[in-house]
Amino acid sequence: MSYESRISRMREQGVLTTEQAERLSRSLGGVQTDSERGSQRNASFWIAAGTMLALLLVIGFYFSASVSPERSQVTHVAVEIQDVRSSLNQPEEIGEMGTSLSKGISTVLLLMIPLLLLLLWVVFLHNSLVSKEEAVFASWAQVESNYQRRADLIPNILETVSKYMEFEKETLTDVVGERAKVMGASGSDRKRELSESDMLAFRKAVDQVSSSQAESASVMRGIKGAPTDQSVLQQLYQAQNDVGASMHRILALSENYPVLRSADQMLTLQAELEGSENRINVARMRFNEAASDFNAAIRRMPASLISSISGFQRKAYFKADDGAEKAVKVEFE
Amino acid sequence: MGWIAWERFAVMEMFGGQHEQSLLIDKASLLNQEQMNGIAKYHSAFLDAYDIDFRVVTTTGAEDINLYSVKSFEELQVGTFSTTGRGLLLVVDPENDWVRMEIGRSLEGVYTDAFIAYIEQRQMVPFFQANRVAEGILATTELLAGRANDAIQGVEFDPVTVARFEKSSGAGAKSRAGIATGYQRPEGPGQTNVSASRGPLLVVQAYHHVMESGNARPDLRIFTRATQQMMKDWVVTPAQMRNMVNTYRKCSKTEVRIQGNYGVVRYELSKRQCSPYFLQQENGAWKLDLTMMSNAIRFNHKNQWHFAMNVSHPYGFAFTDWRFDQYGFPRLR
């Protein structure tokens, strides 16, 4: 069942107000991702690489034109049978054939090969930076998809909690109502009181989860490829933390309801929420590793020159929670 | 099965593979050599049957068991013993009181977070609470095997054709281990109202009914005195009871055979997971003889029953139309 139909059912049942349902529905819309990552940067690099290649061709042409006139002549009358007797080397003699070749071609090779190697090296460095950046994009996509995975749980959690709350309230208030009659108070008053306080807490948590999710979705829409602005990433981190906290607050409402607390459905929801959060943590950790690898690569010389020409930008990190920065030691013999 | 016992895993001695020694690392010294061998053999058979590389690590001082599991999964390259890259890792940390099962990427669709949380809390932890760690691990593997069987039939496994190591994404679940904290026997409603005076089939049906209601009382009147005594020491979990009920729902062509004071309820031979029931008359009432069943009936890693050929019992009269192979597996004559 889609999240929209779940939300609409809760609205029809009066669990959510129309305004809340609309806000929640808007906030749960998918995150748009940028598909044109790095295209601008690639263009500038290929302009630079093309310029270098053109330079190499010019140098090559210049030197090939400046070889000895005799050799040029031989080249132009290539159809004639070449008389090589005069240029044949005699024993223990270095002939003309050898000298003209070393003067022309070797000079070209001497200058062009290092330049060609330099060009290849630059291309290699650039491609290695591209691979590292792609790894950052891939790990960021994992972070986004895990955030989305958790967001997809929201309607399910809301529906389950509200359903059980309603069921238990009816059971509980029947008992309380009987007791209240004896004490002189009205059972329906007590029922209304329970209903209102729980529903108030529930709706407050729904509002919080909607606004945090909306903020988070808005921040994510603004991120192209992978985050480069530390403050934007921090804002997203905070918004997502608020989403998680609100979801836990909704689940915590179950503490007042024994049937709900012990139900397998509740165990399932808790497991799915915890599973999503663990995946988020793992994805964030892997994003930080990829971003750290990439950031270190673009700062090293001479890759830093290539990165500045090609427009590679430093990526932002998730800041670790207190204590989470401790390295986990795993040793197996 | 509702009458799980350590002995049933002895059948695994007929299996065993090349990776046996690498499947278990007991850094916390929770297991003795016999238990370690039993788990290694069973997991080796599990690997052969389902191509799932299931490792077990016990440790102390894993401050963050989630992160520790992810890192261990990576460090141990869990999944590389499988030809399709399927990997599972169980981490038990008695010091910090956590247990976590980490699920490889190719198994996420089969072993969902909710399912893993369920078998941890409803199957493994009750054994741990009774300080029967090895049995808890094996009982959990038994349910994992059952799920793998269902997945094979439903073609739910990812069609992975190339075996290569993939890091875990953080899928799985963690639970409080509760080792030696005291086993809480599940005792559902209606435990004293089960009549044992009717025929063998009705007694079996009554047994299924009490299992369905989550009732693991050892003193049920449908048990023989010896069974009641034996059941006092048995760990019965909610997951076992549910699994047993679900298994017997699929059993068909029920037959009842009686000779003197002994009765057998047996099922269609092709349903290999439907083991027969032994009943004995005590004071004119039919009662379940789970003691003899636990001695005479064993299961393989696919939960298919067979007789332990070295155990003699008075219920052989009911199987004269079947023949049994050298391992005790039943066949049609």
Interface residues (C-beta under 8 A of the other chain):
Chain A: Q142 D264 L267 T268 Q270 A271 E272 E274 G275 S276 N278 R279 I280 N281 V282 A283 M285 R286 A324 K326 V328 V330 F332
Chain B: I25 V57 A62 E63 D64 N66 L67 Y68 V70 K71 S72 E75 L76 T112 D113 A114 I116 A117 Y118 Q121 K167 S168 S169 G170 A171 G172 A173 K174
